[in-house]
Amino acid sequence: MKKLMLATAAAALLTAPALAQEGDIPVGIILGFTGPLESIMPNMAASAEMAFAEASESGLLLGGRAVAPVRGDSTCIDAAAATATAERLITSDDVVAIMGADCSGVTTAVVNNVSVPNGVTTISPSATSPALSTIEDNDLFFRTAPSDARQGEVIANLLDERGIDEVAITYTNNDYGRGLAEAFSSAYEALGHSVLISAAHEDGRADYSAEVGALSASGADTLVVFGYVDQGGRGIVQASLDTGAFEEFVFADGMFGDSIIEAIGDELNGRVIGTVPGSDGAGTAAFADLAGAAGVDPTGTYAGESYDAAALIVLAMQAAGSADRAAIAGEVMNVANAPGEPIGPGELAKGLQILADGGDIDYVGATGVELIGAGEAAGSYRVYEIEDGAFQTIEFR
């Protein structure tokens, strides 16, 4: 399924272990607190910690134990740094499971190099590469965000319905960008439309005028941006606006974040359509209330998915009757799916009690959790536009 010394040093500063009390259960949170998505990660981490705190404060988790979250920095893009972080969490901090990682490439590295060899359950809220669907994970890797194989189809159908017949694509040169570009191109061309150019871009550059020039030379009016909101994706969009290269933009989940609106401003109004995993069920409203009370932005990228990933970890522990690593892995699919009592956000105490009494639960959570295949999220998508300086929801698919 699915620059080193400096990065590792930075990670160490960000990932000092929580001061666990005797009997607390250490659980890792590996996210890119530095890197191309750093603006969205604190909210994701807070969402996960909200679920851990909810379970702990119930007094019902494994007879009254508490979760001690331990943060670690994946950097999103440096596989070696992410691997080192995971190794520390597992071998030094003795975490029993991991909520994360975030970006697809580092998640693949963590799963292959650390979590699977050590028998540790890993539940990612945001690693969406289709390649993770077939990773050899020994049934230890799960994700609460759907694969980009589906996101590619959703975006293709969206553009088809809007009569957009040809596009240019720019994608960040990593597993996430390549996988999404391939999935979208295949689906879009199957609908009879044309991809005039599909070109990778590197993150971390100060000037993207050359890349934008090549993309614009294709003759397309619409630019599909499969990049990162705090890195090359934003740079490509800014350079495009500066030169008037494109009339409109299509974003995927990596471009969803308030930082791009804050950086670019009103020039984006009426020129962007995009997708990000999301749902509009009862769980969404319940999560919004819960998160709002905790000072967490419920509309933030992968906020709901992060809460759900953490919730699955604690519920799997309870179902197993143990914080044993192997036992947790064996119960994730059971607590995530029917049959059983539906459990939503804010209802973890209810779920923990049912499990303690020997009953079954179906964790629905904030995002309508349903795990299919080998721990894949079925998932749904929020379609948005940028209007009046904000992301506006159009529909859900």
DRENVEX-805602 format. One record per residue (C-alpha): residue number from 1; residue in three letters; x, y, z. Coordinates in Angstrom, 3 decimals. Example, Ala and Ser with C-alpha at 12.3 -4.5 7.8 and 13.67 -1.06 7.14 Angstrom:
REM residues 2
(1, ALA, (12.300, -4.500, 7.800))
(2, SER, (13.670, -1.060, 7.140))
***
This chain:
REM residues 397
(1, MET, (0.000, 0.000, 0.000))
(2, LYS, (1.120, 3.721, 0.874))
(3, LYS, (20.161, 18.674, 3.543))
(4, LEU, (20.455, 15.672, 5.893))
(5, MET, (22.492, 16.976, 8.852))
(6, LEU, (20.556, 20.226, 8.988))
(7, ALA, (17.203, 18.571, 8.457))
(8, THR, (17.850, 15.986, 11.111))
(9, ALA, (19.017, 18.612, 13.584))
(10, ALA, (15.900, 20.659, 12.918))
(11, ALA, (13.777, 17.558, 13.390))
(12, ALA, (15.412, 16.869, 16.722))
(13, LEU, (14.447, 20.304, 17.972))
(14, LEU, (10.890, 19.827, 16.845))
(15, THR, (10.447, 16.322, 18.148))
(16, ALA, (11.484, 16.270, 21.773))
(17, PRO, (9.489, 13.483, 23.422))
(18, ALA, (6.404, 14.329, 25.403))
(19, LEU, (6.903, 13.994, 29.149))
(20, ALA, (4.966, 10.768, 29.554))
(21, GLN, (3.745, 9.693, 32.967))
(22, GLU, (4.182, 6.115, 34.081))
(23, GLY, (1.663, 3.979, 32.238))
(24, ASP, (1.107, 6.461, 29.414))
(25, ILE, (1.120, 5.038, 25.904))
(26, PRO, (3.571, 6.749, 23.506))
(27, VAL, (2.191, 7.225, 19.988))
(28, GLY, (4.147, 8.945, 17.223))
(29, ILE, (2.981, 11.838, 15.063))
(30, ILE, (5.208, 12.198, 11.996))
(31, LEU, (4.389, 15.243, 9.865))
(32, GLY, (6.326, 17.804, 7.824))
(33, PHE, (6.647, 20.552, 10.405))
(34, THR, (9.364, 21.952, 8.138))
(35, GLY, (9.226, 21.794, 4.366))
(36, PRO, (6.867, 22.636, 1.499))
(37, LEU, (3.653, 22.075, 3.485))
(38, GLU, (4.737, 23.411, 6.853))
(39, SER, (1.864, 25.889, 7.075))
(40, ILE, (-0.783, 23.165, 7.247))
(41, MET, (0.976, 20.680, 9.527))
(42, PRO, (0.392, 22.281, 12.956))
(43, ASN, (-3.357, 22.083, 12.414))
(44, MET, (-3.105, 18.450, 11.333))
(45, ALA, (-1.068, 17.591, 14.409))
(46, ALA, (-3.490, 19.436, 16.674))
(47, SER, (-6.379, 17.494, 15.149))
(48, ALA, (-4.698, 14.177, 15.874))
(49, GLU, (-3.787, 15.249, 19.407))
(50, MET, (-7.402, 16.259, 19.950))
(51, ALA, (-8.469, 12.656, 19.362))
(52, PHE, (-5.716, 11.314, 21.604))
(53, ALA, (-6.740, 13.723, 24.368))
(54, GLU, (-10.414, 12.817, 23.982))
(55, ALA, (-9.644, 9.138, 24.451))
(56, SER, (-7.279, 9.775, 27.338))
(57, GLU, (-9.644, 12.072, 29.217))
(58, SER, (-12.475, 9.564, 28.951))
(59, GLY, (-10.721, 7.345, 31.487))
(60, LEU, (-11.843, 4.331, 29.449))
(61, LEU, (-8.802, 3.568, 27.310))
(62, LEU, (-7.349, 0.251, 28.468))
(63, GLY, (-8.617, 0.715, 31.968))
(64, GLY, (-7.727, 4.372, 32.360))
(65, ARG, (-4.448, 4.792, 30.496))
(66, ALA, (-3.545, 7.928, 28.545))
(67, VAL, (-1.877, 8.530, 25.202))
(68, ALA, (1.376, 10.517, 25.182))
(69, PRO, (1.827, 11.911, 21.647))
(70, VAL, (5.424, 12.295, 20.445))
(71, ARG, (5.916, 14.571, 17.442))
(72, GLY, (8.501, 13.995, 14.730))
(73, ASP, (9.406, 15.989, 11.620))
(74, SER, (9.217, 14.223, 8.267))
(75, THR, (10.175, 17.381, 6.306))
(76, CYS, (7.701, 16.051, 3.694))
(77, ILE, (10.462, 15.686, 1.105))
(78, ASP, (13.612, 14.254, 2.727))
(79, ALA, (13.254, 10.485, 2.964))
(80, ALA, (16.460, 10.081, 4.957))
(81, ALA, (15.359, 12.634, 7.543))
(82, ALA, (11.907, 11.055, 7.817))
(83, THR, (13.448, 7.611, 8.235))
(84, ALA, (15.744, 8.883, 10.991))
(85, THR, (12.780, 10.465, 12.754))
(86, ALA, (10.766, 7.254, 12.589))
(87, GLU, (13.716, 5.222, 13.854))
(88, ARG, (14.065, 7.506, 16.857))
(89, LEU, (10.378, 7.380, 17.670))
(90, ILE, (10.249, 3.604, 17.430))
(91, THR, (13.544, 2.638, 19.035))
(92, SER, (14.116, 5.454, 21.536))
(93, ASP, (10.626, 6.676, 22.345))
(94, ASP, (9.122, 3.204, 21.986))
(95, VAL, (5.962, 4.386, 20.244))
(96, VAL, (3.365, 1.685, 19.724))
(97, ALA, (1.911, 3.193, 16.530))
(98, ILE, (2.384, 6.181, 14.218))
(99, MET, (-0.093, 8.760, 12.990))
(100, GLY, (1.583, 9.747, 9.712))
(101, ALA, (3.617, 10.218, 7.766))
(102, ASP, (2.297, 12.925, 5.503))
(103, CYS, (3.751, 13.211, 1.997))
(104, SER, (3.843, 10.095, -0.132))
(105, GLY, (7.579, 9.745, -0.701))
(106, VAL, (8.544, 10.032, 2.955))
(107, THR, (5.657, 7.800, 3.948))
(108, THR, (6.930, 5.117, 1.594))
(109, ALA, (10.392, 5.415, 3.118))
(110, VAL, (9.080, 5.209, 6.682))
(111, VAL, (6.906, 2.192, 5.930))
(112, ASN, (9.554, 0.292, 3.973))
(113, ASN, (12.552, 1.102, 6.153))
(114, VAL, (11.220, 1.424, 9.672))
(115, SER, (7.609, 0.714, 10.561))
(116, VAL, (7.182, -2.597, 8.739))
(117, PRO, (10.532, -4.058, 9.864))
(118, ASN, (9.598, -3.121, 13.429))
(119, GLY, (5.988, -4.271, 13.227))
(120, VAL, (4.516, -0.826, 13.902))
(121, THR, (1.097, 0.245, 12.635))
(122, THR, (1.234, 3.422, 10.554))
(123, ILE, (-1.901, 5.370, 9.590))
(124, SER, (-1.318, 8.288, 7.228))
(125, PRO, (-3.892, 11.075, 6.980))
(126, SER, (-2.489, 12.499, 3.744))
(127, ALA, (-0.163, 10.211, 1.763))
(128, THR, (-2.128, 9.791, -1.447))
(129, SER, (0.206, 8.288, -4.064))
(130, PRO, (-1.423, 5.387, -5.946))
(131, ALA, (1.846, 3.460, -5.498))
(132, LEU, (1.068, 3.098, -1.798))
(133, SER, (-1.879, 0.884, -2.697))
(134, THR, (0.462, -1.975, -3.538))
(135, ILE, (3.301, -1.429, -1.075))
(136, GLU, (4.329, -4.582, 0.781))
(137, ASP, (3.286, -3.549, 4.256))
(138, ASN, (2.466, -6.793, 6.097))
(139, ASP, (-0.971, -5.263, 6.794))
(140, LEU, (0.606, -2.506, 8.892))
(141, PHE, (-0.074, 0.547, 6.686))
(142, PHE, (-3.425, 2.305, 6.429))
(143, ARG, (-4.587, 5.718, 5.262))
(144, THR, (-7.625, 7.864, 5.911))
(145, ALA, (-7.176, 9.951, 2.745))
(146, PRO, (-8.162, 8.380, -0.581))
(147, SER, (-5.643, 7.505, -3.282))
(148, ASP, (-4.800, 10.004, -6.003))
(149, ALA, (-6.007, 7.444, -8.510))
(150, ARG, (-9.458, 8.641, -7.480))
(151, GLN, (-8.534, 12.326, -7.176))
(152, GLY, (-7.208, 12.241, -10.745))
(153, GLU, (-10.544, 10.925, -11.975))
(154, VAL, (-12.522, 13.471, -9.974))
(155, ILE, (-10.534, 16.390, -11.411))
(156, ALA, (-10.777, 14.994, -14.955))
(157, ASN, (-14.546, 14.686, -14.709))
(158, LEU, (-14.816, 18.155, -13.201))
(159, LEU, (-12.931, 19.746, -16.118))
(160, ASP, (-14.883, 17.676, -18.627))
(161, GLU, (-18.167, 18.987, -17.226))
(162, ARG, (-16.863, 22.552, -17.439))
(163, GLY, (-15.913, 22.171, -21.085))
(164, ILE, (-12.165, 22.534, -20.579))
(165, ASP, (-10.731, 20.605, -23.523))
(166, GLU, (-6.996, 21.122, -23.137))
(167, VAL, (-4.621, 21.857, -20.282))
(168, ALA, (-0.989, 22.190, -19.296))
(169, ILE, (0.197, 20.315, -16.209))
(170, THR, (2.983, 21.172, -13.800))
(171, TYR, (3.778, 18.751, -11.004))
(172, THR, (6.252, 18.557, -8.178))
(173, ASN, (8.958, 16.075, -9.044))
(174, ASN, (8.254, 13.367, -6.471))
(175, ASP, (5.995, 10.377, -5.881))
(176, TYR, (2.965, 12.529, -5.092))
(177, GLY, (3.288, 14.813, -8.096))
(178, ARG, (4.119, 12.111, -10.624))
(179, GLY, (1.392, 9.767, -9.431))
(180, LEU, (-1.314, 12.421, -9.494))
(181, ALA, (-0.217, 13.777, -12.885))
(182, GLU, (-0.339, 10.281, -14.369))
(183, ALA, (-3.734, 9.473, -12.851))
(184, PHE, (-5.259, 12.742, -14.024))
(185, SER, (-3.752, 12.599, -17.522))
(186, SER, (-5.007, 9.075, -18.094))
(187, ALA, (-8.542, 9.902, -16.967))
(188, TYR, (-8.670, 13.256, -18.790))
(189, GLU, (-7.427, 11.877, -22.100))
(190, ALA, (-9.829, 8.942, -21.837))
(191, LEU, (-12.607, 11.546, -21.864))
(192, GLY, (-11.337, 12.840, -25.226))
(193, HIS, (-9.365, 15.855, -23.993))
(194, SER, (-5.741, 16.878, -24.499))
(195, VAL, (-2.799, 17.385, -22.175))
(196, LEU, (-0.603, 19.758, -24.214))
(197, ILE, (2.358, 19.522, -21.849))
(198, SER, (3.062, 17.752, -18.572))
(199, ALA, (6.267, 18.927, -16.932))
(200, ALA, (7.862, 18.434, -13.546))
(201, HIS, (9.128, 21.314, -11.443))
(202, GLU, (11.616, 21.273, -8.590))
(203, ASP, (10.792, 22.828, -5.242))
(204, GLY, (13.008, 25.402, -3.578))
(205, ARG, (13.715, 27.669, -6.530))
(206, ALA, (13.558, 31.444, -6.321))
(207, ASP, (12.485, 31.941, -9.939))
(208, TYR, (10.029, 29.843, -11.957))
(209, SER, (9.832, 32.044, -15.052))
(210, ALA, (11.568, 29.475, -17.261))
(211, GLU, (9.174, 26.726, -16.230))
(212, VAL, (6.180, 28.978, -16.788))
(213, GLY, (7.520, 30.011, -20.187))
(214, ALA, (7.704, 26.387, -21.322))
(215, LEU, (4.226, 25.636, -19.992))
(216, SER, (2.747, 28.716, -21.647))
(217, ALA, (4.338, 27.861, -24.988))
(218, SER, (2.028, 24.850, -25.187))
(219, GLY, (-0.849, 27.197, -25.964))
(220, ALA, (-3.039, 26.058, -23.073))
(221, ASP, (-5.132, 28.632, -21.192))
(222, THR, (-5.622, 26.405, -18.143))
(223, LEU, (-2.772, 25.276, -15.890))
(224, VAL, (-3.213, 22.254, -13.663))
(225, VAL, (-0.946, 22.603, -10.619))
(226, PHE, (-0.032, 19.433, -8.754))
(227, GLY, (2.429, 21.048, -6.375))
(228, TYR, (2.806, 22.348, -2.837))
(229, VAL, (1.183, 25.416, -1.384))
(230, ASP, (4.337, 26.633, 0.391))
(231, GLN, (6.825, 25.753, -2.335))
(232, GLY, (7.121, 25.306, -6.096))
(233, GLY, (3.387, 25.162, -6.729))
(234, ARG, (2.912, 28.614, -5.293))
(235, GLY, (5.989, 29.861, -7.170))
(236, ILE, (4.609, 28.582, -10.472))
(237, VAL, (1.249, 30.267, -9.873))
(238, GLN, (2.848, 33.580, -8.873))
(239, ALA, (5.112, 33.581, -11.946))
(240, SER, (2.124, 32.749, -14.146))
(241, LEU, (0.147, 35.666, -12.768))
(242, ASP, (3.116, 38.024, -13.078))
(243, THR, (3.448, 37.233, -16.790))
(244, GLY, (-0.210, 36.702, -17.643))
(245, ALA, (0.609, 33.201, -18.880))
(246, PHE, (-2.643, 31.486, -17.881))
(247, GLU, (-6.271, 32.454, -17.524))
(248, GLU, (-7.221, 29.870, -14.919))
(249, PHE, (-5.724, 27.310, -12.568))
(250, VAL, (-6.694, 23.886, -11.305))
(251, PHE, (-5.403, 22.885, -7.865))
(252, ALA, (-5.277, 19.551, -6.089))
(253, ASP, (-4.958, 18.887, -2.368))
(254, GLY, (-1.306, 19.945, -2.093))
(255, MET, (-2.284, 23.477, -3.104))
(256, PHE, (-5.081, 23.858, -0.576))
(257, GLY, (-3.976, 26.206, 2.191))
(258, ASP, (-4.629, 29.762, 3.325))
(259, SER, (-0.962, 30.658, 2.859))
(260, ILE, (-1.351, 30.897, -0.926))
(261, ILE, (-4.243, 33.345, -0.595))
(262, GLU, (-2.299, 35.350, 1.972))
(263, ALA, (0.762, 35.440, -0.301))
(264, ILE, (-0.907, 36.169, -3.649))
(265, GLY, (-4.157, 37.869, -2.739))
(266, ASP, (-7.071, 38.920, -4.902))
(267, GLU, (-5.479, 37.871, -8.199))
(268, LEU, (-6.686, 34.344, -7.468))
(269, ASN, (-10.350, 35.308, -7.167))
(270, GLY, (-12.459, 33.601, -9.808))
(271, ARG, (-9.468, 31.879, -11.390))
(272, VAL, (-9.059, 28.710, -9.345))
(273, ILE, (-10.966, 25.473, -9.042))
(274, GLY, (-9.644, 22.560, -7.045))
(275, THR, (-10.178, 19.475, -4.952))
(276, VAL, (-9.218, 18.324, -1.477))
(277, PRO, (-10.446, 15.261, 0.418))
(278, GLY, (-13.563, 16.118, 2.400))
(279, SER, (-17.133, 15.152, 3.112))
(280, ASP, (-20.365, 16.822, 4.191))
(281, GLY, (-21.952, 14.164, 6.380))
(282, ALA, (-23.078, 14.403, 9.980))
(283, GLY, (-19.531, 13.672, 11.072))
(284, THR, (-18.282, 16.781, 9.316))
(285, ALA, (-20.579, 19.045, 11.318))
(286, ALA, (-19.766, 17.253, 14.564))
(287, PHE, (-16.061, 17.579, 13.907))
(288, ALA, (-16.455, 21.282, 13.110))
(289, ASP, (-18.060, 21.860, 16.514))
(290, LEU, (-15.485, 19.748, 18.333))
(291, ALA, (-12.508, 21.308, 16.570))
(292, GLY, (-13.813, 24.841, 16.914))
(293, ALA, (-14.086, 24.424, 20.665))
(294, ALA, (-10.483, 23.201, 20.766))
(295, GLY, (-9.117, 26.039, 18.639))
(296, VAL, (-8.503, 23.791, 15.639))
(297, ASP, (-9.524, 24.807, 12.115))
(298, PRO, (-11.928, 22.070, 11.003))
(299, THR, (-11.681, 23.159, 7.360))
(300, GLY, (-7.900, 22.899, 7.314))
(301, THR, (-6.276, 20.512, 4.891))
(302, TYR, (-6.441, 16.951, 6.220))
(303, ALA, (-7.664, 18.063, 9.637))
(304, GLY, (-10.505, 15.552, 9.712))
(305, GLU, (-8.335, 12.809, 8.280))
(306, SER, (-5.742, 13.424, 11.011))
(307, TYR, (-8.349, 13.201, 13.771))
(308, ASP, (-9.673, 10.013, 12.220))
(309, ALA, (-6.242, 8.408, 11.888))
(310, ALA, (-5.545, 9.052, 15.575))
(311, ALA, (-8.999, 7.831, 16.575))
(312, LEU, (-8.487, 4.564, 14.713))
(313, ILE, (-5.264, 3.970, 16.622))
(314, VAL, (-6.863, 4.320, 20.063))
(315, LEU, (-9.958, 2.359, 19.096))
(316, ALA, (-7.816, -0.442, 17.684))
(317, MET, (-5.908, -0.540, 20.976))
(318, GLN, (-9.128, -0.877, 22.890))
(319, ALA, (-10.460, -3.587, 20.589))
(320, ALA, (-7.217, -5.500, 21.053))
(321, GLY, (-7.273, -4.973, 24.795))
(322, SER, (-3.624, -4.056, 24.545))
(323, ALA, (-1.132, -1.425, 23.410))
(324, ASP, (0.926, -4.196, 21.841))
(325, ARG, (2.107, -3.184, 18.381))
(326, ALA, (0.968, -6.333, 16.594))
(327, ALA, (-2.367, -6.380, 18.356))
(328, ILE, (-3.163, -2.820, 17.245))
(329, ALA, (-2.555, -3.666, 13.587))
(330, GLY, (-4.928, -6.606, 13.725))
(331, GLU, (-7.892, -4.493, 14.821))
(332, VAL, (-7.743, -1.379, 12.611))
(333, MET, (-9.931, -2.758, 9.828))
(334, ASN, (-12.415, -4.148, 12.351))
(335, VAL, (-13.046, -0.868, 14.157))
(336, ALA, (-13.082, 1.125, 10.902))
(337, ASN, (-15.866, -0.783, 9.174))
(338, ALA, (-19.297, -2.287, 9.689))
(339, PRO, (-20.817, -4.132, 11.406))
(340, GLY, (-21.120, -2.255, 14.652))
(341, GLU, (-22.395, 0.896, 16.315))
(342, PRO, (-21.512, 3.984, 14.242))
(343, ILE, (-19.070, 6.244, 16.095))
(344, GLY, (-18.532, 9.882, 15.147))
(345, PRO, (-16.273, 12.718, 16.277))
(346, GLY, (-16.629, 13.426, 19.973))
(347, GLU, (-17.945, 9.926, 20.589))
(348, LEU, (-14.695, 8.127, 21.303))
(349, ALA, (-15.740, 7.470, 24.908))
(350, LYS, (-18.845, 5.740, 23.603))
(351, GLY, (-16.771, 3.643, 21.226))
(352, LEU, (-14.245, 2.760, 23.904))
(353, GLN, (-17.002, 1.630, 26.271))
(354, ILE, (-18.686, -0.553, 23.643))
(355, LEU, (-15.375, -2.204, 22.859))
(356, ALA, (-14.579, -2.702, 26.541))
(357, ASP, (-17.932, -4.452, 26.887))
(358, GLY, (-17.112, -6.784, 24.015))
(359, GLY, (-19.282, -5.088, 21.397))
(360, ASP, (-18.562, -3.955, 17.842))
(361, ILE, (-18.191, -0.458, 16.443))
(362, ASP, (-18.109, 1.089, 12.982))
(363, TYR, (-15.932, 4.204, 13.231))
(364, VAL, (-17.348, 6.727, 10.775))
(365, GLY, (-15.527, 9.740, 12.140))
(366, ALA, (-15.106, 13.161, 10.612))
(367, THR, (-14.595, 11.972, 7.038))
(368, GLY, (-16.964, 9.039, 6.651))
(369, VAL, (-14.227, 6.486, 7.261))
(370, GLU, (-14.486, 3.284, 5.289))
(371, LEU, (-11.352, 1.248, 4.706))
(372, ILE, (-11.402, -0.896, 1.601))
(373, GLY, (-8.880, -3.338, 0.186))
(374, ALA, (-5.663, -3.356, 2.145))
(375, GLY, (-6.409, -0.380, 4.353))
(376, GLU, (-7.407, 2.020, 1.569))
(377, ALA, (-9.816, 4.858, 2.286))
(378, ALA, (-12.826, 4.983, -0.007))
(379, GLY, (-13.038, 8.743, 0.557))
(380, SER, (-14.794, 11.688, -1.025))
(381, TYR, (-13.664, 15.096, -2.284))
(382, ARG, (-14.589, 18.684, -1.632))
(383, VAL, (-14.632, 20.809, -4.795))
(384, TYR, (-13.707, 24.423, -4.124))
(385, GLU, (-13.120, 27.765, -5.820))
(386, ILE, (-11.340, 30.874, -4.588))
(387, GLU, (-13.707, 33.835, -4.328))
(388, ASP, (-13.575, 36.960, -2.173))
(389, GLY, (-10.179, 35.963, -0.838))
(390, ALA, (-11.280, 32.594, 0.546))
(391, PHE, (-11.827, 28.982, -0.391))
(392, GLN, (-15.504, 28.456, -1.150))
(393, THR, (-17.006, 24.983, -1.249))
(394, ILE, (-18.912, 24.196, -4.440))
(395, GLU, (-19.868, 20.561, -3.951))
(396, PHE, (-18.719, 17.169, -2.715))
(397, ARG, (-17.975, 14.153, -4.862))
***
